[in-house]
Amino acid sequence: MTDDLIKAVVAISDEATCESFFKDIFTATELEQFAQRLRAAKLLLEGQTYAKIIAQTDISSATLSRVSNCVHR
């Protein structure tokens, strides 16, 4: 099932269609959490500390730890 989702996202050719697709498949809360995790991953890659990332994104330390594990695989 995950493969189908990835293929669907990759097939999207423009930002408006991608936004519409995400709004169709995610609730507003899920989309916000997805965006929060993506922002946290970017900040981790920039070398920001956990404390700064939590302050900037309001992400929980447990979620940030899971994001960090994915980023550092």
C-alpha positions as CSV (number, residue, x, y, z in Angstrom):
1,M,0.0,0.0,0.0
2,T,2.8,2.4,0.8
3,D,4.3,1.8,-2.7
4,D,1.0,3.0,-4.2
5,L,1.1,6.2,-2.2
6,I,4.7,6.9,-3.1
7,K,3.9,6.3,-6.8
8,A,0.9,8.6,-6.7
9,V,2.9,11.4,-5.1
10,V,5.8,11.0,-7.6
11,A,3.3,11.1,-10.5
12,I,2.1,14.6,-9.4
13,S,3.4,17.2,-11.8
14,D,2.6,20.5,-10.1
15,E,2.2,22.1,-6.7
16,A,-1.5,22.8,-6.9
17,T,-2.4,19.2,-7.8
18,C,-0.1,18.0,-5.0
19,E,-1.8,20.3,-2.5
20,S,-5.2,19.1,-3.6
21,F,-4.1,15.4,-3.4
22,F,-2.8,15.8,0.2
23,K,-5.9,17.7,1.3
24,D,-8.0,14.8,-0.1
25,I,-6.1,12.0,1.6
26,F,-5.1,13.6,4.9
27,T,-7.2,15.3,7.6
28,A,-6.1,18.8,8.4
29,T,-4.4,17.5,11.5
30,E,-2.6,14.8,9.7
31,L,-1.3,17.2,7.1
32,E,-0.1,19.6,9.8
33,Q,1.7,16.8,11.6
34,F,3.3,15.6,8.3
35,A,4.5,19.2,7.6
36,Q,5.8,19.5,11.2
37,R,7.8,16.3,10.8
38,L,9.2,17.4,7.5
39,R,10.2,20.8,9.0
40,A,11.9,19.0,11.9
41,A,13.8,16.8,9.5
42,K,15.1,19.8,7.6
43,L,16.2,21.5,10.9
44,L,18.0,18.3,12.0
45,L,19.8,18.2,8.7
46,E,20.8,21.8,9.3
47,G,22.3,20.7,12.6
48,Q,19.8,22.4,14.9
49,T,19.5,21.1,18.5
50,Y,16.5,19.2,19.7
51,A,15.6,22.1,22.0
52,K,15.6,24.6,19.1
53,I,13.6,22.3,16.9
54,I,11.0,21.6,19.6
55,A,10.7,25.4,20.2
56,Q,10.3,26.2,16.5
57,T,7.9,23.4,15.6
58,D,6.1,22.4,18.8
59,I,6.9,18.8,18.0
60,S,7.1,16.3,20.9
61,S,10.5,14.9,21.9
62,A,9.3,11.4,21.1
63,T,8.2,12.3,17.6
64,L,11.4,14.3,17.1
65,S,13.4,11.2,18.1
66,R,11.5,9.1,15.5
67,V,12.1,11.7,12.8
68,S,15.8,11.8,13.8
69,N,16.1,8.1,13.5
70,C,14.7,8.3,9.9
71,V,17.0,11.2,9.0
72,H,20.1,9.4,10.2
73,R,19.5,6.0,8.6
